[in-house]
Amino acid sequence: MVFFFESEDKEAIIYMGKDKFENETLIKYALPHDIWFHVDTMSSAHVYLRMKVPITSYDELLEKKSVEECTHLKKCIQECTQLKKCVQECAQLTKENSIEGCKKKGVPVIYTWASNLLKTDDMEVGAVSFKNHGMVKKLHVEKNNEILKKIQKTKTEAHPNKKEQEIKKRLELKAKQEEERLQKELSEAKKRQWEDYQVQNEELAQSNQDGDAADDFW
């Protein structure tokens, strides 16, 4: 069984395994661009964040705010960033579902791409490592009752068809990557057109100057 939570960010889905055996299954079937959360150096639930439109950068986990909206930083020049609500919800669930971590005021929670998880045959059930430790991010999490109560109220239990979801999300990711590729090509084409236009203008201006000089000579 898998626990699902409805994020306040409607574009996100949060899920976690019921126990370490279910965690083992999720390690295998999580999609590459799901984000995995765990309390660092402590036992805890494996919490996953899945965006309905797959993300390809950690920057997409940030919510940009203008200076006027910014309240969590004392100094801010133009704009500041804050973790999206869905990330905060995952962090709260991760801390709360740690036997040791839930008793502490604050804990370090790590997160990384599901595709960065490393599982070998000699590891205990539910245990993981990382293919690239440089891709693991860390944040300090203190209990926030308001966020925690809201997200816990949405908890449901289900048997997801993991293979079907995997195929669907991979197709969505492929479509997004293709769209990004086309946008990049279009942007580069426009840039080349502008550069060609500037070169032509410079050549025309130079040609006019040469013509004026010839007229003056004769």
PALOMAR-120600 format. One record per residue: residue number from 1; residue in three letters; x, y, z of N, C-alpha, C in turn. Coordinates in steps of 0.2 Angstrom, whole numbers, plus 5000, padded with zeros to 4 digits. Layout:
+-----+------+------+------+------+-------+-------+-------+------+------+------+
:  nr : rest : n_xx : n_yy : n_zz : ca_xx : ca_yy : ca_zz : c_xx : c_yy : c_zz :
+-----+------+------+------+------+-------+-------+-------+------+------+------+
: NUM :  ALA :    X :    Y :    Z :     X :     Y :     Z :    X :    Y :    Z :
...
+-----+------+------+------+------+-------+-------+-------+------+------+------+
! end
This chain:
+-----+------+------+------+------+-------+-------+-------+------+------+------+
:  nr : rest : n_xx : n_yy : n_zz : ca_xx : ca_yy : ca_zz : c_xx : c_yy : c_zz :
+-----+------+------+------+------+-------+-------+-------+------+------+------+
:   1 :  MET : 5004 : 4994 : 5000 :  5000 :  5000 :  5000 : 5004 : 5006 : 5000 :
:   2 :  VAL : 5002 : 5011 : 4997 :  5005 :  5018 :  4996 : 5001 : 5023 : 4999 :
:   3 :  PHE : 5004 : 5028 : 5003 :  5000 :  5033 :  5005 : 5001 : 5039 : 5000 :
:   4 :  PHE : 4995 : 5042 : 4998 :  4995 :  5048 :  4994 : 4993 : 5054 : 4998 :
:   5 :  PHE : 4995 : 5060 : 4996 :  4993 :  5066 :  4999 : 4992 : 5071 : 4994 :
:   6 :  GLU : 4987 : 5075 : 4995 :  4985 :  5081 :  4990 : 4988 : 5087 : 4992 :
:   7 :  SER : 4993 : 5089 : 4988 :  4997 :  5095 :  4989 : 4993 : 5101 : 4988 :
:   8 :  GLU : 4994 : 5107 : 4992 :  4991 :  5113 :  4991 : 4993 : 5116 : 4984 :
:   9 :  ASP : 4999 : 5114 : 4982 :  5001 :  5115 :  4975 : 4998 : 5110 : 4970 :
:  10 :  LYS : 4993 : 5112 : 4967 :  4989 :  5107 :  4963 : 4992 : 5104 : 4958 :
:  11 :  GLU : 4998 : 5106 : 4956 :  5002 :  5103 :  4950 : 5006 : 5097 : 4953 :
:  12 :  ALA : 5006 : 5096 : 4960 :  5010 :  5091 :  4963 : 5007 : 5085 : 4966 :
:  13 :  ILE : 5010 : 5079 : 4966 :  5007 :  5073 :  4970 : 5013 : 5071 : 4975 :
:  14 :  ILE : 5011 : 5070 : 4981 :  5015 :  5067 :  4986 : 5013 : 5060 : 4988 :
:  15 :  TYR : 5018 : 5056 : 4988 :  5017 :  5049 :  4990 : 5023 : 5046 : 4994 :
:  16 :  MET : 5021 : 5041 : 4998 :  5026 :  5038 :  5002 : 5024 : 5031 : 5004 :
:  17 :  GLY : 5029 : 5026 : 5005 :  5028 :  5019 :  5007 : 5025 : 5019 : 5014 :
:  18 :  LYS : 5021 : 5013 : 5015 :  5018 :  5012 :  5021 : 5024 : 5009 : 5026 :
:  19 :  ASP : 5029 : 5005 : 5023 :  5034 :  5003 :  5027 : 5040 : 5002 : 5023 :
:  20 :  LYS : 5045 : 4999 : 5026 :  5052 :  4998 :  5022 : 5051 : 4994 : 5016 :
:  21 :  PHE : 5047 : 4989 : 5017 :  5046 :  4984 :  5011 : 5042 : 4988 : 5005 :
:  22 :  GLU : 5038 : 4992 : 5007 :  5034 :  4996 :  5002 : 5039 : 5001 : 4999 :
:  23 :  ASN : 5044 : 5004 : 5003 :  5049 :  5008 :  5001 : 5053 : 5005 : 4996 :
:  24 :  GLU : 5055 : 4999 : 4997 :  5059 :  4995 :  4992 : 5056 : 4995 : 4985 :
:  25 :  THR : 5049 : 4994 : 4985 :  5046 :  4994 :  4979 : 5046 : 5001 : 4975 :
:  26 :  LEU : 5045 : 5006 : 4979 :  5045 :  5013 :  4977 : 5052 : 5015 : 4974 :
:  27 :  ILE : 5057 : 5012 : 4977 :  5064 :  5014 :  4974 : 5064 : 5011 : 4967 :
:  28 :  LYS : 5061 : 5005 : 4966 :  5062 :  5002 :  4959 : 5057 : 5006 : 4954 :
:  29 :  TYR : 5051 : 5008 : 4956 :  5046 :  5010 :  4952 : 5046 : 5018 : 4951 :
:  30 :  ALA : 5049 : 5022 : 4956 :  5048 :  5029 :  4956 : 5051 : 5031 : 4949 :
:  31 :  LEU : 5048 : 5037 : 4946 :  5050 :  5039 :  4940 : 5056 : 5043 : 4941 :
:  32 :  PRO : 5060 : 5044 : 4936 :  5067 :  5047 :  4936 : 5067 : 5054 : 4939 :
:  33 :  HIS : 5061 : 5058 : 4937 :  5061 :  5065 :  4939 : 5057 : 5066 : 4945 :
:  34 :  ASP : 5055 : 5061 : 4949 :  5052 :  5062 :  4955 : 5057 : 5064 : 4960 :
:  35 :  ILE : 5055 : 5068 : 4965 :  5060 :  5070 :  4970 : 5059 : 5066 : 4977 :
:  36 :  TRP : 5065 : 5063 : 4979 :  5065 :  5058 :  4985 : 5067 : 5062 : 4991 :
:  37 :  PHE : 5064 : 5062 : 4997 :  5065 :  5065 :  5003 : 5067 : 5060 : 5008 :
:  38 :  HIS : 5071 : 5062 : 5013 :  5073 :  5057 :  5019 : 5076 : 5061 : 5024 :
:  39 :  VAL : 5075 : 5060 : 5030 :  5079 :  5063 :  5036 : 5086 : 5061 : 5035 :
:  40 :  ASP : 5091 : 5065 : 5035 :  5098 :  5064 :  5035 : 5101 : 5060 : 5041 :
:  41 :  THR : 5104 : 5055 : 5040 :  5107 :  5051 :  5046 : 5102 : 5048 : 5051 :
:  42 :  MET : 5096 : 5048 : 5049 :  5091 :  5045 :  5054 : 5086 : 5041 : 5049 :
:  43 :  SER : 5083 : 5036 : 5053 :  5078 :  5032 :  5050 : 5072 : 5036 : 5049 :
:  44 :  SER : 5069 : 5036 : 5043 :  5063 :  5040 :  5041 : 5059 : 5037 : 5035 :
:  45 :  ALA : 5053 : 5039 : 5034 :  5049 :  5037 :  5028 : 5053 : 5040 : 5022 :
:  46 :  HIS : 5052 : 5036 : 5017 :  5054 :  5039 :  5010 : 5048 : 5042 : 5007 :
:  47 :  VAL : 5049 : 5049 : 5006 :  5043 :  5053 :  5004 : 5045 : 5055 : 4997 :
:  48 :  TYR : 5040 : 5055 : 4992 :  5042 :  5057 :  4985 : 5037 : 5062 : 4983 :
:  49 :  LEU : 5040 : 5067 : 4979 :  5036 :  5072 :  4976 : 5036 : 5071 : 4968 :
:  50 :  ARG : 5030 : 5071 : 4965 :  5030 :  5070 :  4958 : 5026 : 5076 : 4955 :
:  51 :  MET : 5029 : 5080 : 4951 :  5025 :  5085 :  4948 : 5021 : 5082 : 4942 :
:  52 :  LYS : 5015 : 5085 : 4941 :  5011 :  5082 :  4935 : 5014 : 5083 : 4929 :
:  53 :  VAL : 5018 : 5089 : 4928 :  5022 :  5090 :  4922 : 5029 : 5089 : 4925 :
:  54 :  PRO : 5033 : 5084 : 4923 :  5039 :  5082 :  4925 : 5044 : 5088 : 4925 :
:  55 :  ILE : 5048 : 5089 : 4931 :  5053 :  5095 :  4931 : 5060 : 5092 : 4929 :
:  56 :  THR : 5064 : 5096 : 4927 :  5071 :  5094 :  4925 : 5076 : 5098 : 4929 :
:  57 :  SER : 5074 : 5103 : 4933 :  5079 :  5107 :  4937 : 5076 : 5108 : 4944 :
:  58 :  TYR : 5081 : 5108 : 4949 :  5079 :  5110 :  4956 : 5076 : 5117 : 4956 :
:  59 :  ASP : 5078 : 5121 : 4952 :  5076 :  5128 :  4952 : 5068 : 5128 : 4951 :
:  60 :  GLU : 5065 : 5123 : 4948 :  5058 :  5123 :  4947 : 5055 : 5121 : 4954 :
:  61 :  LEU : 5059 : 5120 : 4959 :  5056 :  5119 :  4966 : 5055 : 5125 : 4970 :
:  62 :  LEU : 5058 : 5131 : 4967 :  5057 :  5137 :  4970 : 5052 : 5141 : 4967 :
:  63 :  GLU : 5049 : 5145 : 4972 :  5044 :  5150 :  4970 : 5046 : 5157 : 4971 :
:  64 :  LYS : 5047 : 5160 : 4965 :  5049 :  5167 :  4965 : 5044 : 5172 : 4968 :
:  65 :  LYS : 5047 : 5176 : 4972 :  5043 :  5182 :  4975 : 5046 : 5188 : 4974 :
:  66 :  SER : 5042 : 5193 : 4973 :  5044 :  5200 :  4972 : 5046 : 5203 : 4979 :
:  67 :  VAL : 5050 : 5208 : 4979 :  5052 :  5211 :  4985 : 5046 : 5213 : 4990 :
:  68 :  GLU : 5041 : 5216 : 4987 :  5035 :  5217 :  4991 : 5032 : 5211 : 4994 :
:  69 :  GLU : 5032 : 5206 : 4991 :  5029 :  5200 :  4994 : 5034 : 5196 : 4999 :
:  70 :  CYS : 5040 : 5198 : 4999 :  5045 :  5194 :  5002 : 5045 : 5196 : 5010 :
:  71 :  THR : 5044 : 5191 : 5014 :  5043 :  5193 :  5021 : 5048 : 5188 : 5025 :
:  72 :  HIS : 5051 : 5183 : 5022 :  5055 :  5179 :  5026 : 5063 : 5181 : 5026 :
:  73 :  LEU : 5064 : 5186 : 5022 :  5071 :  5188 :  5022 : 5071 : 5196 : 5024 :
:  74 :  LYS : 5076 : 5198 : 5028 :  5077 :  5205 :  5030 : 5079 : 5209 : 5024 :
:  75 :  LYS : 5084 : 5206 : 5021 :  5087 :  5210 :  5015 : 5086 : 5207 : 5008 :
:  76 :  CYS : 5083 : 5211 : 5004 :  5081 :  5208 :  4997 : 5082 : 5214 : 4992 :
:  77 :  ILE : 5086 : 5213 : 4987 :  5087 :  5218 :  4982 : 5081 : 5219 : 4977 :
:  78 :  GLN : 5081 : 5213 : 4973 :  5076 :  5213 :  4968 : 5071 : 5208 : 4969 :
:  79 :  GLU : 5073 : 5202 : 4970 :  5068 :  5197 :  4971 : 5071 : 5191 : 4975 :
:  80 :  CYS : 5067 : 5187 : 4979 :  5069 :  5182 :  4983 : 5066 : 5176 : 4981 :
:  81 :  THR : 5068 : 5170 : 4983 :  5065 :  5164 :  4981 : 5063 : 5160 : 4988 :
:  82 :  GLN : 5058 : 5156 : 4987 :  5056 :  5152 :  4993 : 5054 : 5145 : 4990 :
:  83 :  LEU : 5055 : 5140 : 4994 :  5053 :  5133 :  4992 : 5046 : 5133 : 4991 :
:  84 :  LYS : 5043 : 5129 : 4986 :  5036 :  5129 :  4984 : 5033 : 5125 : 4990 :
:  85 :  LYS : 5027 : 5126 : 4991 :  5023 :  5123 :  4996 : 5023 : 5116 : 4996 :
:  86 :  CYS : 5023 : 5113 : 4990 :  5024 :  5105 :  4990 : 5030 : 5103 : 4993 :
:  87 :  VAL : 5036 : 5106 : 4992 :  5042 :  5104 :  4995 : 5042 : 5105 : 5002 :
:  88 :  GLN : 5039 : 5110 : 5005 :  5038 :  5111 :  5012 : 5034 : 5106 : 5015 :
:  89 :  GLU : 5029 : 5104 : 5011 :  5024 :  5098 :  5014 : 5028 : 5092 : 5014 :
:  90 :  CYS : 5032 : 5090 : 5009 :  5036 :  5084 :  5009 : 5041 : 5084 : 5015 :
:  91 :  ALA : 5044 : 5090 : 5016 :  5049 :  5090 :  5021 : 5046 : 5089 : 5028 :
:  92 :  GLN : 5040 : 5092 : 5029 :  5036 :  5091 :  5035 : 5034 : 5084 : 5036 :
:  93 :  LEU : 5032 : 5080 : 5031 :  5030 :  5073 :  5031 : 5036 : 5069 : 5033 :
:  94 :  THR : 5041 : 5071 : 5030 :  5048 :  5067 :  5031 : 5050 : 5067 : 5038 :
:  95 :  LYS : 5050 : 5073 : 5041 :  5052 :  5074 :  5048 : 5047 : 5070 : 5053 :
:  96 :  GLU : 5040 : 5071 : 5051 :  5035 :  5068 :  5056 : 5035 : 5061 : 5056 :
:  97 :  ASN : 5037 : 5058 : 5050 :  5038 :  5051 :  5049 : 5044 : 5048 : 5051 :
:  98 :  SER : 5048 : 5051 : 5055 :  5054 :  5048 :  5058 : 5054 : 5047 : 5065 :
:  99 :  ILE : 5055 : 5041 : 5068 :  5054 :  5040 :  5075 : 5058 : 5044 : 5079 :
: 100 :  GLU : 5065 : 5045 : 5077 :  5069 :  5050 :  5080 : 5068 : 5057 : 5079 :
: 101 :  GLY : 5067 : 5058 : 5072 :  5067 :  5065 :  5070 : 5061 : 5069 : 5072 :
: 102 :  CYS : 5055 : 5065 : 5073 :  5049 :  5069 :  5075 : 5049 : 5072 : 5082 :
: 103 :  LYS : 5054 : 5069 : 5086 :  5055 :  5071 :  5093 : 5060 : 5077 : 5094 :
: 104 :  LYS : 5063 : 5079 : 5088 :  5068 :  5084 :  5088 : 5065 : 5091 : 5086 :
: 105 :  LYS : 5068 : 5096 : 5088 :  5065 :  5103 :  5086 : 5066 : 5104 : 5078 :
: 106 :  GLY : 5072 : 5102 : 5076 :  5074 :  5103 :  5069 : 5078 : 5097 : 5067 :
: 107 :  VAL : 5078 : 5095 : 5060 :  5082 :  5090 :  5058 : 5084 : 5092 : 5051 :
: 108 :  PRO : 5090 : 5089 : 5048 :  5092 :  5090 :  5041 : 5088 : 5085 : 5037 :
: 109 :  VAL : 5084 : 5087 : 5032 :  5081 :  5083 :  5027 : 5085 : 5084 : 5020 :
: 110 :  ILE : 5086 : 5078 : 5017 :  5090 :  5078 :  5011 : 5085 : 5076 : 5005 :
: 111 :  TYR : 5086 : 5079 : 4999 :  5082 :  5077 :  4994 : 5086 : 5076 : 4987 :
: 112 :  THR : 5084 : 5072 : 4983 :  5087 :  5071 :  4977 : 5083 : 5068 : 4971 :
: 113 :  TRP : 5085 : 5068 : 4965 :  5081 :  5065 :  4960 : 5080 : 5057 : 4962 :
: 114 :  ALA : 5074 : 5054 : 4960 :  5074 :  5047 :  4961 : 5079 : 5043 : 4957 :
: 115 :  SER : 5080 : 5046 : 4951 :  5085 :  5043 :  4947 : 5092 : 5043 : 4949 :
: 116 :  ASN : 5093 : 5047 : 4955 :  5100 :  5047 :  4958 : 5101 : 5042 : 4964 :
: 117 :  LEU : 5095 : 5038 : 4965 :  5096 :  5033 :  4970 : 5099 : 5027 : 4968 :
: 118 :  LEU : 5104 : 5025 : 4973 :  5108 :  5019 :  4971 : 5106 : 5013 : 4976 :
: 119 :  LYS : 5104 : 5007 : 4973 :  5102 :  5002 :  4977 : 5106 : 4996 : 4974 :
: 120 :  THR : 5109 : 4992 : 4979 :  5113 :  4986 :  4978 : 5111 : 4980 : 4981 :
: 121 :  ASP : 5112 : 4975 : 4979 :  5110 :  4968 :  4982 : 5112 : 4967 : 4989 :
: 122 :  ASP : 5117 : 4970 : 4991 :  5120 :  4969 :  4998 : 5117 : 4974 : 5003 :
: 123 :  MET : 5113 : 4979 : 5001 :  5109 :  4983 :  5006 : 5103 : 4980 : 5009 :
: 124 :  GLU : 5102 : 4983 : 5015 :  5096 :  4981 :  5019 : 5090 : 4983 : 5015 :
: 125 :  VAL : 5084 : 4980 : 5017 :  5078 :  4982 :  5014 : 5076 : 4989 : 5015 :
: 126 :  GLY : 5075 : 4993 : 5010 :  5073 :  5000 :  5011 : 5079 : 5005 : 5011 :
: 127 :  ALA : 5085 : 5002 : 5011 :  5091 :  5006 :  5012 : 5093 : 5008 : 5005 :
: 128 :  VAL : 5096 : 5014 : 5004 :  5098 :  5017 :  4998 : 5105 : 5021 : 4999 :
: 129 :  SER : 5108 : 5022 : 4993 :  5114 :  5027 :  4993 : 5113 : 5031 : 4987 :
: 130 :  PHE : 5118 : 5034 : 4984 :  5117 :  5039 :  4979 : 5122 : 5038 : 4974 :
: 131 :  LYS : 5120 : 5039 : 4967 :  5125 :  5038 :  4962 : 5130 : 5044 : 4962 :
: 132 :  ASN : 5127 : 5050 : 4963 :  5131 :  5056 :  4963 : 5129 : 5060 : 4969 :
: 133 :  HIS : 5133 : 5060 : 4974 :  5132 :  5064 :  4980 : 5131 : 5071 : 4979 :
: 134 :  GLY : 5134 : 5074 : 4974 :  5134 :  5081 :  4973 : 5127 : 5083 : 4971 :
: 135 :  MET : 5123 : 5079 : 4969 :  5116 :  5080 :  4967 : 5111 : 5080 : 4973 :
: 136 :  VAL : 5114 : 5079 : 4979 :  5109 :  5078 :  4985 : 5109 : 5085 : 4988 :
: 137 :  LYS : 5103 : 5088 : 4989 :  5102 :  5094 :  4992 : 5100 : 5093 : 4999 :
: 138 :  LYS : 5101 : 5098 : 5004 :  5099 :  5097 :  5011 : 5096 : 5104 : 5013 :
: 139 :  LEU : 5091 : 5103 : 5017 :  5088 :  5109 :  5020 : 5086 : 5107 : 5028 :
: 140 :  HIS : 5086 : 5112 : 5032 :  5084 :  5112 :  5039 : 5077 : 5112 : 5040 :
: 141 :  VAL : 5074 : 5108 : 5043 :  5067 :  5107 :  5044 : 5065 : 5107 : 5051 :
: 142 :  GLU : 5060 : 5112 : 5053 :  5057 :  5112 :  5060 : 5050 : 5111 : 5059 :
: 143 :  LYS : 5047 : 5108 : 5064 :  5040 :  5106 :  5063 : 5035 : 5113 : 5062 :
: 144 :  ASN : 5031 : 5112 : 5057 :  5026 :  5117 :  5056 : 5019 : 5114 : 5056 :
: 145 :  ASN : 5016 : 5115 : 5062 :  5009 :  5112 :  5063 : 5004 : 5113 : 5058 :
: 146 :  GLU : 5004 : 5120 : 5056 :  4999 :  5122 :  5051 : 5000 : 5118 : 5044 :
: 147 :  ILE : 5006 : 5118 : 5042 :  5007 :  5114 :  5035 : 5006 : 5107 : 5036 :
: 148 :  LEU : 5008 : 5104 : 5042 :  5008 :  5097 :  5043 : 5000 : 5094 : 5044 :
: 149 :  LYS : 4996 : 5098 : 5048 :  4989 :  5096 :  5049 : 4985 : 5096 : 5042 :
: 150 :  LYS : 4987 : 5101 : 5038 :  4983 :  5102 :  5032 : 4985 : 5096 : 5027 :
: 151 :  ILE : 4991 : 5094 : 5026 :  4993 :  5089 :  5022 : 4991 : 5082 : 5024 :
: 152 :  GLN : 4991 : 5081 : 5031 :  4989 :  5075 :  5034 : 4982 : 5073 : 5033 :
: 153 :  LYS : 4978 : 5078 : 5033 :  4971 :  5078 :  5032 : 4969 : 5075 : 5025 :
: 154 :  THR : 4973 : 5076 : 5020 :  4972 :  5073 :  5013 : 4974 : 5066 : 5012 :
: 155 :  LYS : 4977 : 5063 : 5017 :  4980 :  5056 :  5016 : 4975 : 5051 : 5014 :
: 156 :  THR : 4977 : 5047 : 5009 :  4973 :  5042 :  5006 : 4978 : 5036 : 5005 :
: 157 :  GLU : 4975 : 5030 : 5005 :  4979 :  5024 :  5004 : 4977 : 5020 : 4998 :
: 158 :  ALA : 4981 : 5018 : 4994 :  4979 :  5015 :  4987 : 4985 : 5010 : 4985 :
: 159 :  HIS : 4983 : 5006 : 4980 :  4987 :  5002 :  4976 : 4988 : 5005 : 4969 :
: 160 :  PRO : 4993 : 5009 : 4968 :  4994 :  5012 :  4961 : 4996 : 5007 : 4956 :
: 161 :  ASN : 4994 : 5008 : 4950 :  4997 :  5004 :  4945 : 5003 : 5007 : 4942 :
: 162 :  LYS : 5009 : 5005 : 4945 :  5015 :  5009 :  4945 : 5018 : 5009 : 4937 :
: 163 :  LYS : 5017 : 5003 : 4934 :  5020 :  5002 :  4927 : 5016 : 5007 : 4923 :
: 164 :  GLU : 5009 : 5007 : 4923 :  5005 :  5012 :  4919 : 5007 : 5019 : 4920 :
: 165 :  GLN : 5008 : 5021 : 4927 :  5010 :  5028 :  4928 : 5017 : 5029 : 4925 :
: 166 :  GLU : 5022 : 5024 : 4926 :  5028 :  5025 :  4923 : 5028 : 5027 : 4916 :
: 167 :  ILE : 5025 : 5023 : 4912 :  5024 :  5024 :  4905 : 5022 : 5031 : 4903 :
: 168 :  LYS : 5016 : 5033 : 4907 :  5013 :  5039 :  4905 : 5017 : 5045 : 4907 :
: 169 :  LYS : 5021 : 5045 : 4912 :  5025 :  5050 :  4914 : 5031 : 5051 : 4910 :
: 170 :  ARG : 5034 : 5045 : 4908 :  5040 :  5045 :  4903 : 5038 : 5049 : 4896 :
: 171 :  LEU : 5032 : 5047 : 4894 :  5029 :  5050 :  4888 : 5028 : 5058 : 4889 :
: 172 :  GLU : 5026 : 5060 : 4895 :  5025 :  5067 :  4896 : 5032 : 5071 : 4897 :
: 173 :  LEU : 5037 : 5067 : 4900 :  5043 :  5070 :  4900 : 5046 : 5071 : 4893 :
: 174 :  LYS : 5045 : 5066 : 4889 :  5048 :  5066 :  4882 : 5045 : 5072 : 4878 :
: 175 :  ALA : 5038 : 5073 : 4879 :  5035 :  5078 :  4876 : 5038 : 5085 : 4878 :
: 176 :  LYS : 5039 : 5086 : 4885 :  5041 :  5092 :  4888 : 5048 : 5093 : 4885 :
: 177 :  GLN : 5053 : 5088 : 4885 :  5059 :  5089 :  4882 : 5059 : 5091 : 4875 :
: 178 :  GLU : 5055 : 5088 : 4871 :  5054 :  5090 :  4864 : 5052 : 5097 : 4863 :
: 179 :  GLU : 5047 : 5099 : 4867 :  5045 :  5106 :  4867 : 5051 : 5111 : 4869 :
: 180 :  GLU : 5055 : 5109 : 4874 :  5060 :  5114 :  4876 : 5065 : 5114 : 4870 :
: 181 :  ARG : 5067 : 5108 : 4867 :  5071 :  5108 :  4861 : 5069 : 5113 : 4856 :
: 182 :  LEU : 5063 : 5112 : 4854 :  5060 :  5116 :  4849 : 5060 : 5124 : 4850 :
: 183 :  GLN : 5059 : 5125 : 4857 :  5059 :  5132 :  4859 : 5066 : 5135 : 4858 :
: 184 :  LYS : 5071 : 5131 : 4860 :  5078 :  5133 :  4860 : 5080 : 5134 : 4853 :
: 185 :  GLU : 5078 : 5129 : 4848 :  5080 :  5130 :  4841 : 5077 : 5137 : 4838 :
: 186 :  LEU : 5070 : 5138 : 4840 :  5067 :  5144 :  4838 : 5071 : 5150 : 4841 :
: 187 :  SER : 5073 : 5150 : 4847 :  5076 :  5156 :  4850 : 5083 : 5157 : 4846 :
: 188 :  GLU : 5086 : 5152 : 4845 :  5093 :  5152 :  4841 : 5092 : 5155 : 4834 :
: 189 :  ALA : 5087 : 5153 : 4831 :  5085 :  5155 :  4824 : 5084 : 5162 : 4824 :
: 190 :  LYS : 5080 : 5165 : 4829 :  5078 :  5172 :  4830 : 5085 : 5176 : 4831 :
: 191 :  LYS : 5089 : 5173 : 4835 :  5095 :  5176 :  4837 : 5100 : 5177 : 4830 :
: 192 :  ARG : 5100 : 5172 : 4826 :  5104 :  5172 :  4820 : 5101 : 5177 : 4815 :
: 193 :  GLN : 5094 : 5177 : 4815 :  5091 :  5182 :  4810 : 5093 : 5189 : 4812 :
: 194 :  TRP : 5093 : 5190 : 4819 :  5095 :  5197 :  4821 : 5102 : 5199 : 4820 :
: 195 :  GLU : 5106 : 5194 : 4821 :  5113 :  5195 :  4820 : 5115 : 5196 : 4812 :
: 196 :  ASP : 5111 : 5193 : 4808 :  5112 :  5194 :  4801 : 5109 : 5200 : 4799 :
: 197 :  TYR : 5104 : 5203 : 4802 :  5101 :  5209 :  4800 : 5106 : 5215 : 4802 :
: 198 :  GLN : 5109 : 5214 : 4808 :  5114 :  5219 :  4810 : 5120 : 5219 : 4805 :
: 199 :  VAL : 5122 : 5213 : 4803 :  5128 :  5213 :  4799 : 5126 : 5217 : 4792 :
: 200 :  GLN : 5120 : 5215 : 4789 :  5118 :  5218 :  4783 : 5117 : 5226 : 4784 :
: 201 :  ASN : 5115 : 5228 : 4790 :  5114 :  5235 :  4791 : 5121 : 5239 : 4791 :
: 202 :  GLU : 5126 : 5235 : 4794 :  5133 :  5238 :  4795 : 5136 : 5238 : 4788 :
: 203 :  GLU : 5135 : 5233 : 4784 :  5137 :  5233 :  4777 : 5134 : 5238 : 4772 :
: 204 :  LEU : 5128 : 5239 : 4773 :  5124 :  5244 :  4770 : 5127 : 5251 : 4772 :
: 205 :  ALA : 5128 : 5252 : 4778 :  5130 :  5259 :  4780 : 5137 : 5260 : 4778 :
: 206 :  GLN : 5141 : 5255 : 4778 :  5148 :  5256 :  4775 : 5148 : 5257 : 4768 :
: 207 :  SER : 5144 : 5254 : 4764 :  5143 :  5255 :  4757 : 5141 : 5262 : 4755 :
: 208 :  ASN : 5136 : 5265 : 4759 :  5134 :  5272 :  4758 : 5139 : 5277 : 4760 :
: 209 :  GLN : 5144 : 5275 : 4765 :  5149 :  5280 :  4766 : 5154 : 5280 : 4761 :
: 210 :  ASP : 5156 : 5274 : 4758 :  5160 :  5273 :  4752 : 5158 : 5277 : 4746 :
: 211 :  GLY : 5151 : 5277 : 4745 :  5148 :  5280 :  4739 : 5148 : 5288 : 4740 :
: 212 :  ASP : 5147 : 5290 : 4746 :  5148 :  5297 :  4748 : 5155 : 5300 : 4747 :
: 213 :  ALA : 5160 : 5296 : 4749 :  5167 :  5298 :  4748 : 5168 : 5298 : 4740 :
: 214 :  ALA : 5166 : 5294 : 4736 :  5167 :  5294 :  4729 : 5164 : 5300 : 4726 :
: 215 :  ASP : 5158 : 5302 : 4728 :  5155 :  5308 :  4725 : 5159 : 5314 : 4727 :
: 216 :  ASP : 5162 : 5315 : 4733 :  5165 :  5321 :  4735 : 5172 : 5321 : 4731 :
: 217 :  PHE : 5175 : 5315 : 4729 :  5181 :  5316 :  4725 : 5180 : 5318 : 4718 :
: 218 :  TRP : 5175 : 5316 : 4715 :  5173 :  5318 :  4708 : 5170 : 5325 : 4708 :
+-----+------+------+------+------+-------+-------+-------+------+------+------+
! end
